[in-house]
């Protein structure tokens, strides 16, 4: 099917729509997502979960991270590194621990690099997004950090293995038209919104739950 979505235009419109949500709308959506994902069997099985620090109207994963802490799971937040080039490592985090701001002014756990995990060591990664489609293609902010960090998942020997990438977003961020997937894009294994948890099957179709 030919691509009909302009990536820059879509990013601009959906980022504006996120920012225009009221505080109550954001809180309600974050709570609904947390309730839905917390009862997902896979969530109960994993122990090492990466979240993110929500900014620019992103779906806030905090209620879901609180559910992870309550279940004694280890939670990590991304740390921007230059080696490998402009990619991510993941630092342990609990509420109240010291934070520092990175070059993009996003808070990161203030811990020694010896405590960071590589992307391959995680089991479930909660991924922010600007848009997604019915085949698991994701548009982020355009920096490519997640695609570079999880590029190894495109290899055949990692197909079907952890970590699994679960996008978090609002239902209005789902594109009816297919998004253009670039060769370097790493597709999502599923997406959770305030409406549904959708897990991608082997055929590329989504299973709603």
Buried (B, 14 or more C-beta within 10 A) or exposed (E): EEEEBEBEEBBEBBBEBBEEBEEEEBBEBBBBBBEBBBEBEBBEEBEBBBBBBBEEBBBBBBBBBBBBBEEEBBBBBBBBBEEEEEBBBBBBBEEEEEBEEBEEEBBBBEBEEEEBBEBEBBBBBBBBBBBBBBBBBBBBBEEBBBBBBBBEBBEEEBEEEBBBBBBBBBEBBBBEEBBBBEEEBBBBBBBBBBBBBBBBEEEEEBEEE
